[in-house]
Amino acid sequence: MKKKLCLLLALVMLMGMASAVFIDAAEINSKYAAAVDTMVSSGVISGFPDGTFQPKGTLTRAQAA
């Protein structure tokens, strides 16, 4: 049962990824790319208005809130 549930959740996550297209997407570590796509598709994060994600930028307190 657990294996089937894990497989189902994995498939849903793969299908639901928005494949966020950021200008600087090449700078996003491949280890975290799936997490970024998931958070973008969930509406948790959206990047910057200029179309960048700035993965190497500094996160401010206001952005975290």
All heavy atoms as TSV, in Angstrom:
chain	resi	resn	atom	element	x	y	z
A	1	MET	N	N	0.821	-1.188	0.000
A	1	MET	CA	C	0.000	0.000	0.000
A	1	MET	C	C	0.867	1.255	0.000
A	1	MET	O	O	0.602	2.186	-0.732
A	1	MET	CB	C	-0.922	-0.041	1.226
A	1	MET	CG	C	-1.804	1.153	1.376
A	1	MET	SD	S	-3.032	1.175	0.054
A	1	MET	CE	C	-3.937	2.607	0.487
A	2	LYS	N	N	1.913	1.257	0.842
A	2	LYS	CA	C	2.781	2.430	0.920
A	2	LYS	C	C	3.529	2.655	-0.388
A	2	LYS	O	O	3.699	3.796	-0.809
A	2	LYS	CB	C	3.773	2.279	2.066
A	2	LYS	CG	C	3.162	2.423	3.428
A	2	LYS	CD	C	4.219	2.332	4.512
A	2	LYS	CE	C	3.597	2.401	5.884
A	2	LYS	NZ	N	4.617	2.333	6.944
A	3	LYS	N	N	3.949	1.577	-1.029
A	3	LYS	CA	C	4.671	1.709	-2.293
A	3	LYS	C	C	3.770	2.306	-3.367
A	3	LYS	O	O	4.189	3.157	-4.142
A	3	LYS	CB	C	5.206	0.355	-2.755
A	3	LYS	CG	C	6.368	-0.139	-1.942
A	3	LYS	CD	C	6.883	-1.454	-2.479
A	3	LYS	CE	C	8.009	-1.980	-1.615
A	3	LYS	NZ	N	8.541	-3.252	-2.113
A	4	LYS	N	N	2.529	1.866	-3.404
A	4	LYS	CA	C	1.587	2.385	-4.394
A	4	LYS	C	C	1.306	3.859	-4.143
A	4	LYS	O	O	1.233	4.649	-5.081
A	4	LYS	CB	C	0.287	1.588	-4.370
A	4	LYS	CG	C	0.426	0.193	-4.918
A	4	LYS	CD	C	-0.888	-0.544	-4.887
A	4	LYS	CE	C	-0.719	-1.968	-5.388
A	4	LYS	NZ	N	-1.973	-2.711	-5.368
A	5	LEU	N	N	1.152	4.226	-2.888
A	5	LEU	CA	C	0.898	5.622	-2.541
A	5	LEU	C	C	2.093	6.495	-2.912
A	5	LEU	O	O	1.920	7.580	-3.474
A	5	LEU	CB	C	0.583	5.754	-1.054
A	5	LEU	CG	C	0.261	7.157	-0.556
A	5	LEU	CD1	C	-0.955	7.715	-1.278
A	5	LEU	CD2	C	0.008	7.128	0.936
A	6	CYS	N	N	3.301	6.021	-2.639
A	6	CYS	CA	C	4.512	6.770	-2.987
A	6	CYS	C	C	4.623	6.946	-4.494
A	6	CYS	O	O	4.961	8.027	-4.978
A	6	CYS	CB	C	5.752	6.078	-2.446
A	6	CYS	SG	S	5.918	6.217	-0.676
A	7	LEU	N	N	4.335	5.904	-5.238
A	7	LEU	CA	C	4.386	5.984	-6.691
A	7	LEU	C	C	3.352	6.968	-7.218
A	7	LEU	O	O	3.642	7.782	-8.089
A	7	LEU	CB	C	4.159	4.600	-7.296
A	7	LEU	CG	C	4.190	4.519	-8.814
A	7	LEU	CD1	C	5.537	4.964	-9.355
A	7	LEU	CD2	C	3.886	3.110	-9.273
A	8	LEU	N	N	2.163	6.911	-6.675
A	8	LEU	CA	C	1.107	7.820	-7.091
A	8	LEU	C	C	1.486	9.275	-6.803
A	8	LEU	O	O	1.322	10.150	-7.657
A	8	LEU	CB	C	-0.204	7.468	-6.386
A	8	LEU	CG	C	-1.388	8.386	-6.687
A	8	LEU	CD1	C	-1.767	8.282	-8.163
A	8	LEU	CD2	C	-2.554	8.039	-5.808
A	9	LEU	N	N	2.013	9.525	-5.619
A	9	LEU	CA	C	2.430	10.885	-5.272
A	9	LEU	C	C	3.553	11.374	-6.167
A	9	LEU	O	O	3.569	12.540	-6.581
A	9	LEU	CB	C	2.842	10.956	-3.804
A	9	LEU	CG	C	1.714	10.841	-2.792
A	9	LEU	CD1	C	2.272	10.776	-1.374
A	9	LEU	CD2	C	0.755	12.004	-2.925
A	10	ALA	N	N	4.487	10.510	-6.480
A	10	ALA	CA	C	5.587	10.884	-7.364
A	10	ALA	C	C	5.072	11.239	-8.758
A	10	ALA	O	O	5.510	12.225	-9.361
A	10	ALA	CB	C	6.607	9.755	-7.438
A	11	LEU	N	N	4.136	10.466	-9.269
A	11	LEU	CA	C	3.562	10.750	-10.583
A	11	LEU	C	C	2.799	12.061	-10.590
A	11	LEU	O	O	2.886	12.838	-11.535
A	11	LEU	CB	C	2.657	9.599	-11.018
A	11	LEU	CG	C	3.363	8.306	-11.399
A	11	LEU	CD1	C	2.347	7.202	-11.654
A	11	LEU	CD2	C	4.243	8.506	-12.608
A	12	VAL	N	N	2.052	12.316	-9.531
A	12	VAL	CA	C	1.292	13.565	-9.440
A	12	VAL	C	C	2.248	14.753	-9.405
A	12	VAL	O	O	2.016	15.771	-10.053
A	12	VAL	CB	C	0.368	13.557	-8.203
A	12	VAL	CG1	C	-0.207	14.933	-7.940
A	12	VAL	CG2	C	-0.737	12.543	-8.401
A	13	MET	N	N	3.331	14.611	-8.659
A	13	MET	CA	C	4.303	15.698	-8.590
A	13	MET	C	C	4.946	15.949	-9.946
A	13	MET	O	O	5.137	17.095	-10.349
A	13	MET	CB	C	5.377	15.387	-7.543
A	13	MET	CG	C	4.901	15.544	-6.128
A	13	MET	SD	S	6.163	15.145	-4.912
A	13	MET	CE	C	7.447	16.281	-5.342
A	14	LEU	N	N	5.271	14.886	-10.667
A	14	LEU	CA	C	5.883	15.052	-11.984
A	14	LEU	C	C	4.920	15.689	-12.975
A	14	LEU	O	O	5.314	16.522	-13.780
A	14	LEU	CB	C	6.368	13.709	-12.514
A	14	LEU	CG	C	7.598	13.131	-11.843
A	14	LEU	CD1	C	7.874	11.727	-12.374
A	14	LEU	CD2	C	8.802	14.020	-12.069
A	15	MET	N	N	3.668	15.309	-12.911
A	15	MET	CA	C	2.676	15.859	-13.829
A	15	MET	C	C	2.323	17.295	-13.475
A	15	MET	O	O	2.007	18.091	-14.350
A	15	MET	CB	C	1.417	14.995	-13.824
A	15	MET	CG	C	1.626	13.655	-14.457
A	15	MET	SD	S	0.245	12.493	-14.323
A	15	MET	CE	C	-1.184	13.483	-14.228
A	16	GLY	N	N	2.392	17.630	-12.195
A	16	GLY	CA	C	1.976	18.954	-11.760
A	16	GLY	C	C	3.053	20.001	-11.807
A	16	GLY	O	O	2.801	21.169	-11.535
A	17	MET	N	N	4.250	19.630	-12.195
A	17	MET	CA	C	5.327	20.615	-12.226
A	17	MET	C	C	5.074	21.641	-13.309
A	17	MET	O	O	4.724	21.317	-14.434
A	17	MET	CB	C	6.672	19.936	-12.469
A	17	MET	CG	C	7.187	19.233	-11.259
A	17	MET	SD	S	8.836	18.646	-11.612
A	17	MET	CE	C	9.098	17.679	-10.158
A	18	ALA	N	N	5.286	22.884	-12.953
A	18	ALA	CA	C	5.043	23.977	-13.887
A	18	ALA	C	C	6.225	24.213	-14.805
A	18	ALA	O	O	6.136	24.982	-15.744
A	18	ALA	CB	C	4.727	25.252	-13.116
A	19	SER	N	N	7.344	23.551	-14.524
A	19	SER	CA	C	8.570	23.773	-15.287
A	19	SER	C	C	8.836	25.266	-15.399
A	19	SER	O	O	8.808	25.853	-16.467
A	19	SER	CB	C	8.472	23.142	-16.670
A	19	SER	OG	O	8.365	21.764	-16.558
A	20	ALA	N	N	9.031	25.856	-14.277
A	20	ALA	CA	C	9.255	27.292	-14.194
A	20	ALA	C	C	10.367	27.716	-15.141
A	20	ALA	O	O	11.434	27.132	-15.161
A	20	ALA	CB	C	9.603	27.680	-12.770
A	21	VAL	N	N	10.069	28.711	-15.941
A	21	VAL	CA	C	11.044	29.203	-16.888
A	21	VAL	C	C	11.562	30.542	-16.367
A	21	VAL	O	O	10.902	31.565	-16.478
A	21	VAL	CB	C	10.418	29.377	-18.287
A	21	VAL	CG1	C	11.440	29.891	-19.268
A	21	VAL	CG2	C	9.826	28.068	-18.765
A	22	PHE	N	N	12.731	30.470	-15.764
A	22	PHE	CA	C	13.385	31.673	-15.294
A	22	PHE	C	C	14.550	31.974	-16.227
A	22	PHE	O	O	15.164	31.061	-16.782
A	22	PHE	CB	C	13.913	31.488	-13.864
A	22	PHE	CG	C	12.830	31.271	-12.850
A	22	PHE	CD1	C	12.664	30.050	-12.244
A	22	PHE	CD2	C	11.978	32.312	-12.501
A	22	PHE	CE1	C	11.672	29.849	-11.298
A	22	PHE	CE2	C	10.980	32.124	-11.563
A	22	PHE	CZ	C	10.829	30.893	-10.960
A	23	ILE	N	N	14.851	33.234	-16.399
A	23	ILE	CA	C	15.964	33.635	-17.253
A	23	ILE	C	C	17.259	33.001	-16.767
A	23	ILE	O	O	18.089	32.584	-17.559
A	23	ILE	CB	C	16.088	35.170	-17.281
A	23	ILE	CG1	C	14.848	35.773	-17.930
A	23	ILE	CG2	C	17.337	35.614	-18.030
A	23	ILE	CD1	C	14.744	37.269	-17.778
A	24	ASP	N	N	17.412	32.910	-15.446
A	24	ASP	CA	C	18.632	32.368	-14.863
A	24	ASP	C	C	18.447	30.940	-14.354
A	24	ASP	O	O	19.095	30.522	-13.409
A	24	ASP	CB	C	19.132	33.277	-13.745
A	24	ASP	CG	C	18.076	33.511	-12.668
A	24	ASP	OD1	O	16.924	33.078	-12.843
A	24	ASP	OD2	O	18.418	34.132	-11.647
A	25	ALA	N	N	17.597	30.160	-15.015
A	25	ALA	CA	C	17.300	28.789	-14.583
A	25	ALA	C	C	18.539	27.902	-14.586
A	25	ALA	O	O	18.620	26.951	-13.809
A	25	ALA	CB	C	16.221	28.186	-15.464
A	26	ALA	N	N	19.512	28.214	-15.412
A	26	ALA	CA	C	20.729	27.400	-15.465
A	26	ALA	C	C	21.528	27.504	-14.173
A	26	ALA	O	O	22.323	26.616	-13.863
A	26	ALA	CB	C	21.594	27.831	-16.641
A	27	GLU	N	N	21.319	28.561	-13.406
A	27	GLU	CA	C	22.038	28.751	-12.154
A	27	GLU	C	C	21.426	27.962	-10.993
A	27	GLU	O	O	22.037	27.834	-9.945
A	27	GLU	CB	C	22.084	30.234	-11.777
A	27	GLU	CG	C	22.894	31.084	-12.732
A	27	GLU	CD	C	22.921	32.531	-12.307
A	27	GLU	OE1	O	22.845	32.820	-11.102
A	27	GLU	OE2	O	23.020	33.385	-13.197
A	28	ILE	N	N	20.216	27.438	-11.174
A	28	ILE	CA	C	19.565	26.667	-10.121
A	28	ILE	C	C	20.217	25.291	-10.064
A	28	ILE	O	O	20.296	24.593	-11.076
A	28	ILE	CB	C	18.052	26.524	-10.380
A	28	ILE	CG1	C	17.393	27.900	-10.398
A	28	ILE	CG2	C	17.402	25.639	-9.322
A	28	ILE	CD1	C	15.945	27.887	-10.824
A	29	ASN	N	N	20.693	24.920	-8.904
A	29	ASN	CA	C	21.340	23.625	-8.710
A	29	ASN	C	C	20.365	22.524	-9.104
A	29	ASN	O	O	19.210	22.521	-8.674
A	29	ASN	CB	C	21.760	23.486	-7.246
A	29	ASN	CG	C	22.586	22.259	-6.971
A	29	ASN	OD1	O	22.418	21.227	-7.598
A	29	ASN	ND2	N	23.476	22.374	-6.013
A	30	SER	N	N	20.816	21.580	-9.913
A	30	SER	CA	C	19.925	20.513	-10.389
A	30	SER	C	C	19.343	19.691	-9.246
A	30	SER	O	O	18.274	19.104	-9.374
A	30	SER	CB	C	20.672	19.589	-11.355
A	30	SER	OG	O	21.766	18.978	-10.706
A	31	LYS	N	N	20.027	19.696	-8.110
A	31	LYS	CA	C	19.539	18.961	-6.937
A	31	LYS	C	C	18.255	19.594	-6.397
A	31	LYS	O	O	17.423	18.917	-5.810
A	31	LYS	CB	C	20.629	18.961	-5.865
A	31	LYS	CG	C	20.315	18.112	-4.672
A	31	LYS	CD	C	21.488	17.787	-3.766
A	31	LYS	CE	C	22.343	18.876	-3.274
A	31	LYS	NZ	N	23.284	18.486	-2.219
A	32	TYR	N	N	18.076	20.897	-6.633
A	32	TYR	CA	C	16.921	21.611	-6.087
A	32	TYR	C	C	15.901	22.021	-7.146
A	32	TYR	O	O	14.881	22.618	-6.823
A	32	TYR	CB	C	17.388	22.860	-5.342
A	32	TYR	CG	C	18.391	22.559	-4.256
A	32	TYR	CD1	C	19.696	23.007	-4.342
A	32	TYR	CD2	C	18.031	21.798	-3.156
A	32	TYR	CE1	C	20.626	22.712	-3.356
A	32	TYR	CE2	C	18.948	21.488	-2.169
A	32	TYR	CZ	C	20.238	21.953	-2.269
A	32	TYR	OH	O	21.149	21.661	-1.297
A	33	ALA	N	N	16.153	21.730	-8.403
A	33	ALA	CA	C	15.274	22.162	-9.488
A	33	ALA	C	C	13.844	21.629	-9.328
A	33	ALA	O	O	12.875	22.357	-9.544
A	33	ALA	CB	C	15.850	21.760	-10.837
A	34	ALA	N	N	13.707	20.378	-8.940
A	34	ALA	CA	C	12.368	19.798	-8.773
A	34	ALA	C	C	11.622	20.487	-7.634
A	34	ALA	O	O	10.424	20.744	-7.730
A	34	ALA	CB	C	12.460	18.304	-8.508
A	35	ALA	N	N	12.335	20.818	-6.561
A	35	ALA	CA	C	11.704	21.507	-5.430
A	35	ALA	C	C	11.265	22.904	-5.834
A	35	ALA	O	O	10.177	23.355	-5.462
A	35	ALA	CB	C	12.662	21.571	-4.248
A	36	VAL	N	N	12.083	23.582	-6.618
A	36	VAL	CA	C	11.723	24.927	-7.097
A	36	VAL	C	C	10.483	24.845	-7.969
A	36	VAL	O	O	9.542	25.630	-7.806
A	36	VAL	CB	C	12.901	25.569	-7.860
A	36	VAL	CG1	C	12.467	26.845	-8.552
A	36	VAL	CG2	C	14.060	25.861	-6.910
A	37	ASP	N	N	10.447	23.892	-8.902
A	37	ASP	CA	C	9.274	23.732	-9.765
A	37	ASP	C	C	8.013	23.435	-8.957
A	37	ASP	O	O	6.941	23.974	-9.238
A	37	ASP	CB	C	9.500	22.603	-10.778
A	37	ASP	CG	C	10.399	23.023	-11.924
A	37	ASP	OD1	O	10.567	24.235	-12.145
A	37	ASP	OD2	O	10.933	22.128	-12.600
A	38	THR	N	N	8.142	22.592	-7.952
A	38	THR	CA	C	6.993	22.246	-7.116
A	38	THR	C	C	6.487	23.460	-6.357
A	38	THR	O	O	5.277	23.705	-6.297
A	38	THR	CB	C	7.364	21.123	-6.126
A	38	THR	OG1	O	7.790	19.983	-6.874
A	38	THR	CG2	C	6.183	20.740	-5.260
A	39	MET	N	N	7.397	24.236	-5.797
A	39	MET	CA	C	6.986	25.412	-5.028
A	39	MET	C	C	6.388	26.495	-5.930
A	39	MET	O	O	5.454	27.190	-5.532
A	39	MET	CB	C	8.157	25.947	-4.220
A	39	MET	CG	C	8.562	24.982	-3.107
A	39	MET	SD	S	9.900	25.584	-2.102
A	39	MET	CE	C	9.027	26.774	-1.093
A	40	VAL	N	N	6.896	26.610	-7.155
A	40	VAL	CA	C	6.324	27.582	-8.098
A	40	VAL	C	C	4.921	27.151	-8.498
A	40	VAL	O	O	3.991	27.957	-8.508
A	40	VAL	CB	C	7.233	27.740	-9.332
A	40	VAL	CG1	C	6.521	28.514	-10.433
A	40	VAL	CG2	C	8.522	28.445	-8.961
A	41	SER	N	N	4.751	25.868	-8.808
A	41	SER	CA	C	3.427	25.392	-9.222
A	41	SER	C	C	2.413	25.457	-8.085
A	41	SER	O	O	1.219	25.592	-8.327
A	41	SER	CB	C	3.510	23.971	-9.780
A	41	SER	OG	O	3.878	23.059	-8.771
A	42	SER	N	N	2.895	25.396	-6.845
A	42	SER	CA	C	2.011	25.497	-5.681
A	42	SER	C	C	1.692	26.944	-5.319
A	42	SER	O	O	0.837	27.199	-4.482
A	42	SER	CB	C	2.657	24.820	-4.468
A	42	SER	OG	O	2.876	23.470	-4.728
A	43	GLY	N	N	2.419	27.882	-5.924
A	43	GLY	CA	C	2.177	29.293	-5.645
A	43	GLY	C	C	2.904	29.802	-4.411
A	43	GLY	O	O	2.638	30.908	-3.953
A	44	VAL	N	N	3.824	29.015	-3.876
A	44	VAL	CA	C	4.568	29.419	-2.679
A	44	VAL	C	C	5.599	30.480	-3.036
A	44	VAL	O	O	5.786	31.454	-2.310
A	44	VAL	CB	C	5.245	28.202	-2.010
A	44	VAL	CG1	C	6.098	28.628	-0.837
A	44	VAL	CG2	C	4.199	27.201	-1.573
A	45	ILE	N	N	6.280	30.295	-4.165
A	45	ILE	CA	C	7.261	31.260	-4.647
A	45	ILE	C	C	6.961	31.587	-6.096
A	45	ILE	O	O	6.294	30.812	-6.791
A	45	ILE	CB	C	8.708	30.744	-4.507
A	45	ILE	CG1	C	8.899	29.439	-5.275
A	45	ILE	CG2	C	9.089	30.569	-3.051
A	45	ILE	CD1	C	10.328	28.927	-5.293
A	46	SER	N	N	7.458	32.733	-6.561
A	46	SER	CA	C	7.192	33.098	-7.945
A	46	SER	C	C	8.382	33.731	-8.648
A	46	SER	O	O	8.294	34.058	-9.820
A	46	SER	CB	C	6.011	34.070	-8.008
A	46	SER	OG	O	6.318	35.258	-7.301
A	47	GLY	N	N	9.466	33.921	-7.973
A	47	GLY	CA	C	10.600	34.570	-8.604
A	47	GLY	C	C	10.435	36.074	-8.582
A	47	GLY	O	O	9.582	36.623	-7.873
A	48	PHE	N	N	11.232	36.754	-9.370
A	48	PHE	CA	C	11.218	38.211	-9.397
A	48	PHE	C	C	10.471	38.712	-10.628
A	48	PHE	O	O	10.351	38.003	-11.630
A	48	PHE	CB	C	12.654	38.737	-9.376
A	48	PHE	CG	C	13.338	38.493	-8.061
A	48	PHE	CD1	C	14.043	37.322	-7.836
A	48	PHE	CD2	C	13.259	39.416	-7.038
A	48	PHE	CE1	C	14.659	37.077	-6.621
A	48	PHE	CE2	C	13.869	39.181	-5.817
A	48	PHE	CZ	C	14.572	38.011	-5.610
A	49	PRO	N	N	9.968	39.944	-10.583
A	49	PRO	CA	C	9.191	40.486	-11.706
A	49	PRO	C	C	9.949	40.532	-13.035
A	49	PRO	O	O	9.338	40.511	-14.092
A	49	PRO	CB	C	8.835	41.907	-11.255
A	49	PRO	CG	C	8.926	41.881	-9.775
A	49	PRO	CD	C	9.984	40.867	-9.451
A	50	ASP	N	N	11.281	40.576	-12.981
A	50	ASP	CA	C	12.057	40.631	-14.215
A	50	ASP	C	C	12.286	39.259	-14.841
A	50	ASP	O	O	13.006	39.124	-15.815
A	50	ASP	CB	C	13.401	41.329	-13.980
A	50	ASP	CG	C	14.305	40.603	-12.991
A	50	ASP	OD1	O	13.848	39.627	-12.369
A	50	ASP	OD2	O	15.468	41.025	-12.841
A	51	GLY	N	N	11.672	38.210	-14.282
A	51	GLY	CA	C	11.770	36.869	-14.836
A	51	GLY	C	C	12.948	36.062	-14.327
A	51	GLY	O	O	13.247	35.007	-14.858
A	52	THR	N	N	13.598	36.545	-13.282
A	52	THR	CA	C	14.731	35.817	-12.716
A	52	THR	C	C	14.330	35.138	-11.420
A	52	THR	O	O	13.316	35.479	-10.814
A	52	THR	CB	C	15.920	36.759	-12.427
A	52	THR	OG1	O	15.516	37.754	-11.486
A	52	THR	CG2	C	16.422	37.413	-13.694
A	53	PHE	N	N	15.146	34.176	-11.021
A	53	PHE	CA	C	14.937	33.488	-9.750
A	53	PHE	C	C	15.997	33.879	-8.738
A	53	PHE	O	O	15.766	33.858	-7.542
A	53	PHE	CB	C	14.952	31.967	-9.969
A	53	PHE	CG	C	14.676	31.191	-8.717
A	53	PHE	CD1	C	13.422	31.207	-8.131
A	53	PHE	CD2	C	15.670	30.460	-8.103
A	53	PHE	CE1	C	13.165	30.498	-6.963
A	53	PHE	CE2	C	15.427	29.737	-6.948
A	53	PHE	CZ	C	14.175	29.768	-6.379
A	54	GLN	N	N	17.172	34.240	-9.216
A	54	GLN	CA	C	18.309	34.669	-8.406
A	54	GLN	C	C	18.656	33.663	-7.308
A	54	GLN	O	O	18.625	33.974	-6.124
A	54	GLN	CB	C	18.057	36.055	-7.809
A	54	GLN	CG	C	17.813	37.116	-8.850
A	54	GLN	CD	C	17.495	38.479	-8.262
A	54	GLN	OE1	O	17.565	38.680	-7.064
A	54	GLN	NE2	N	17.144	39.412	-9.120
A	55	PRO	N	N	19.013	32.424	-7.710
A	55	PRO	CA	C	19.308	31.399	-6.717
A	55	PRO	C	C	20.545	31.698	-5.872
A	55	PRO	O	O	20.683	31.169	-4.780
A	55	PRO	CB	C	19.505	30.139	-7.550
A	55	PRO	CG	C	19.898	30.639	-8.888
A	55	PRO	CD	C	19.178	31.939	-9.064
A	56	LYS	N	N	21.419	32.543	-6.367
A	56	LYS	CA	C	22.627	32.880	-5.612
A	56	LYS	C	C	22.490	34.218	-4.899
A	56	LYS	O	O	23.430	34.690	-4.275
A	56	LYS	CB	C	23.832	32.896	-6.543
A	56	LYS	CG	C	24.113	31.523	-7.132
A	56	LYS	CD	C	25.305	31.513	-8.028
A	56	LYS	CE	C	25.474	30.103	-8.587
A	56	LYS	NZ	N	26.594	30.009	-9.501
A	57	GLY	N	N	21.308	34.819	-4.968
A	57	GLY	CA	C	21.068	36.096	-4.308
A	57	GLY	C	C	20.832	35.916	-2.816
A	57	GLY	O	O	20.671	34.806	-2.310
A	58	THR	N	N	20.807	37.026	-2.119
A	58	THR	CA	C	20.567	37.015	-0.683
A	58	THR	C	C	19.075	37.158	-0.419
A	58	THR	O	O	18.418	38.028	-0.979
A	58	THR	CB	C	21.329	38.176	-0.006
A	58	THR	OG1	O	22.711	38.048	-0.332
A	58	THR	CG2	C	21.157	38.145	1.489
A	59	LEU	N	N	18.540	36.309	0.423
A	59	LEU	CA	C	17.137	36.349	0.807
A	59	LEU	C	C	16.944	37.362	1.918
A	59	LEU	O	O	17.577	37.260	2.972
A	59	LEU	CB	C	16.668	34.965	1.246
A	59	LEU	CG	C	15.194	34.826	1.598
A	59	LEU	CD1	C	14.341	34.972	0.351
A	59	LEU	CD2	C	14.941	33.473	2.232
A	60	THR	N	N	16.076	38.334	1.710
A	60	THR	CA	C	15.823	39.335	2.736
A	60	THR	C	C	14.731	38.848	3.688
A	60	THR	O	O	13.990	37.916	3.392
A	60	THR	CB	C	15.384	40.676	2.119
A	60	THR	OG1	O	14.114	40.491	1.481
A	60	THR	CG2	C	16.411	41.175	1.107
A	61	ARG	N	N	14.612	39.520	4.792
A	61	ARG	CA	C	13.587	39.164	5.764
A	61	ARG	C	C	12.187	39.384	5.170
A	61	ARG	O	O	11.282	38.587	5.386
A	61	ARG	CB	C	13.754	40.031	7.026
A	61	ARG	CG	C	12.800	39.643	8.130
A	61	ARG	CD	C	12.989	40.516	9.346
A	61	ARG	NE	N	14.303	40.266	9.928
A	61	ARG	CZ	C	14.740	40.842	11.013
A	61	ARG	NH1	N	13.990	41.703	11.662
A	61	ARG	NH2	N	15.933	40.588	11.485
A	62	ALA	N	N	12.019	40.436	4.405
A	62	ALA	CA	C	10.720	40.727	3.787
A	62	ALA	C	C	10.336	39.633	2.778
A	62	ALA	O	O	9.179	39.248	2.695
A	62	ALA	CB	C	10.762	42.082	3.090
A	63	GLN	N	N	11.308	39.147	2.008
A	63	GLN	CA	C	11.014	38.085	1.041
A	63	GLN	C	C	10.634	36.792	1.744
A	63	GLN	O	O	9.766	36.072	1.275
A	63	GLN	CB	C	12.226	37.847	0.153
A	63	GLN	CG	C	12.530	38.979	-0.789
A	63	GLN	CD	C	13.891	38.819	-1.452
A	63	GLN	OE1	O	14.793	38.220	-0.885
A	63	GLN	NE2	N	14.017	39.365	-2.649
A	64	ALA	N	N	11.259	36.506	2.853
A	64	ALA	CA	C	10.949	35.285	3.602
A	64	ALA	C	C	9.562	35.340	4.211
A	64	ALA	O	O	8.902	34.316	4.336
A	64	ALA	CB	C	11.999	35.050	4.683
A	65	ALA	N	N	9.125	36.523	4.576
A	65	ALA	CA	C	7.801	36.681	5.192
A	65	ALA	C	C	6.753	36.536	4.125
A	65	ALA	O	O	5.711	36.002	4.295
A	65	ALA	CB	C	7.673	38.029	5.846
